[in-house]
Structures are given as C-alpha cells and as structure tokens.
Amino acid sequence: MPFKHKLLALTVICVWALNMIVIKQGIAEIPPMLMSALRFTLVAALLCPVLRLRRDQVPGVLLVSFTFGTVHFGLLFAALADSEAGTSAVIIQLGAPIATVLACLVLKEPLGRVRLAGLAVSVAGIFVLALGPTLPPPLALFLLVVSATGWAVTNLIIKQLKDIKPMTIMGWSSLFAIPQILLMSWFFEGDRWGMVASAGWHGWFCVAYSAIASSILAYGIWYWLLQRHSINAVVPYSMLNPLLTVAFGILLIGDDPSPLKVIGGLVMVAGVALILRRPRNLPDPTLPDTA
C-alpha cells in the first residue's frame, strides 16, 4: 500500500484500540447488547437518510448486518461484560489470521512462506499476550472467538461488494442489525431501559464514540482500503490492536504493565512486519491487474 494508506490503516487501529476501553467503561451503565443496538441506531440515523441502497445490493448488506452487526459487535459487547478489555482485544485479533487464511482458501490470494511464518509468529504473540491479563470465563471466551470469526468473514464479504460505497454498507447494515440485536437484548438482558434512563456520561459517550469514531470514520476508511488493496495487505494491521489497547490501558486508566504484555506485543509486531512484507516473486497488490 502507499504510505498514506498505511497511515490511514494505523489511524483506524488507534481508534479501535481506544474503542475497547471506552466500551468497557460504557457497559457498566448500559447493558452491552442494548448499547450495541443504540450504537447502530445512531449510525443508521446519521447515514441512511443521505445514502441510497439499490434493491440488488440488499442481500449482501443483509449478510454484513448479520456477520458484522450481530455476530461481531453484538457478541463482542456481550463478552466484554465478563472479560478484561486488554484480554478481549487480544482474543478478538484472532480474526486477522482467520481472515488471512480464508482469503487464501476462498479468494486464492497468495500468502508465501515469509507471510506464513509471520502469521505463525503473530498468533504466538497473541497467545503470549493472552497469558498476561486474566482470561475470561469459558462463555465469554467462546463469544470472543465467534465474534472474531464474524469479523474475518465480514472482510471477505466486503471484498466482494465492489459496487457499494463503504458508507452505504455501514449505514444500511447498521439499520438491518438493529432488530437482530434488540431481539438478543430482549432474550438475554434484564432491566434494559431502566439502566438507560439512569446512564451517565460514560454510557452515552461510549454510544457516540462507537458510532461516529469507530463505526462511521474508522470502518469507513477500513472498507475503503479493503476495496483497493488485497486482504493480506490490509487485515494484518489489525494485529496491532491488542498492543495499542494494552498501551492505552496503561497510559489512560492505569493498567500495570507486565513482562508478558511487553514480550507478547514485541512478538506480535515482528509477526506483523513479516506478514506485511511482499514476497519478491509476487506482483505489487497496489498495481492494477492488466490481465
């Protein structure tokens, strides 16, 4: 990718890393699934009135609303209620190697030995980082892994939706996700609206930040990058998310640094560097295909 596009990818990861900390504070005041629904309601209210969705585009956007809205974000918010933000950020990054492997299997994108080694090193870094914070209980751990898989599958779907603008995908998939997540909230969460009525600024700031910064701005840029570059060129940047989340946790909320966090972060950065390295015998993915 061009240097400017790499900076955009890094900016997105910073926004997402901060989002994990903000969400963790917000769900103490608003139930997690209902907060996710409120987030998507704000996104849809801001984007849908100014963006048009054609009838033939509805099936793909509906699929994104399920894999991205319900599976990824709905389950992520639910898991954060019983897990530490840094640990969740680590586990959710399993979506990056899952997406990389799926891109090779489904889209036939080349990987190469160097990237394969980088993938293994990055996954090893994730597991080292996961040993530092307190591991979540089995149910929360399962929800995080499923959420990571939903994110990985969404990347592949977005790659195929070349005729839809990123903001159109974001706005309308958010609208379609609202009833799905509200149904989940109705089944699994109690005293939903009472907590909303008594929520303080932390809760409402989380809704606004997640909707405007994380969803509209960050995911809009991410989708824009995915439509212009290969998945294996974009997705590996997301592996820096847990490292930044741990760093922001130490700087902003006073988390204690541990040797495992430092070692795991360094291992992960090394793996990302290998994955982002383009094999010499492969064409530059930033160049158009003239075949």
Secondary structure, DSSP 8 states (H G I E B T S, - for coil): --HHHHHHHHHHHHHHHHHHHHHHHHTTTS-HHHHHHHHHHHHHHHHGGG----GGGHHHHHHHIIIIIIIIIIHHHHHHTTS-HHHHHHHHTTHHHHHHHHHHHHS----HHHHHHHHHHHHHHHHHHHTSS----HHHHHHHHHHHHHHHHHHHHHHH-TTS-HHHHHHHHHHHHHHHHHHHHHHH-SSHHHHHHT--HHHHHHHHIIIIIIIIIIIHHHHHHHTTS-HHHHGGGGGGHHHHHHHHHHHHS-----HHHHHHHHHHHHHHHHHHS--TTS--TTS----
